Amino acid sequence: MSLNSAIEELREQFDRDIQNVRNGGVDTEQIRVKYLGRKGLVAGLFSGMGNIPAADRPAAGQALNALKTYLAEELNKLQRDFSAGKEDVPADLDYTLPGDPFPKGSIHPITQIMEEIKDIFHHLGFSVAYGPEIDTDFYNFEALNFPPNHPARDMQDTFYSGDAVLRTHTSNTQIHHMMDSDPPVKILAPGRVFRHEDISVRSYCLFHQVEGLFVDKTVTMANLKGDLDYFARSLFGKAVKTRFRPSFFPFTEPSAEMDVSCIFCGGKGCNICKYAGWLEILGCGMVDPEVFKSVKYDPSVWQGYAFGMGVERIAMLKFGVEDIRLFFEGDVRFLRQF
Ligand SMILES: [Zn+2]
């Protein structure tokens, strides 16, 4: 049998074997060893070169090398097809390249602002207290001087179920804390609160509050104004001015709302402050003696101030976010920006 016909025969046999591999009968590596191994069929043909007349050897060598290249290429192609099918790994994948970066999460903007608020009041000597999100009417309303059927309850639309309420403010934490401990008290009460409100750009059925309560024998409105002024300047910058407007809350007397000079226009007037030059930030006041009575503190001995703010409102101002719903939707394209 001439070398050429031997090559031809081997190539046909190889093509049949490759077909078997594709049909799942044989392993690619077995075929590689059978043909291209050190003692494989191609090596066998090379060892027969000695019997070929010297003049024909170069042509024979070329033909054998071509065969070898053909087999190697076919086997590589087969290998590629297999790994692509099995694991979707591209054949030209470079395993030495660095991997894709694993994205780290970031702190939610609401949490960031809450931490910042806590930090500022920590400097003023406040510690942090937590209370239940599901509570009774007593802790959420009655002890805070909202008697049953009092019209002030209409100020806050509440989720009720029997006697249980989803707290409408974190003030319930203050009642729990005062009932559990003797004065003086200096606590910050952060947490989630719930309102039965239509969801819109400006309002959501849940949001976050930070409330503060300072009870001691000589706490006055001057302490309240000084501390909240310090807070506003720490949060929004030293140039910020504050003002207090009279207001009403059942649990404080007198009550006030605190505004800061608009952080966008510096007080000149713009879209965001509706050309007033001021932005409403929080509600506050001196603790109503009725609240002290319900937690068995003697109002002739103890006085205190309280304040409360919506964290979303402050986050919207600080970060320039115009839609409150974005804070709750968990869209990473939004959250990644903080
Ligand atoms: Zn403005």
Residues whose N, C-alpha, C, O or C-beta is under 5 A from the ligand:
A	BS01	ZN	C262 F264 C265 G269 C270 I272 C273 G277
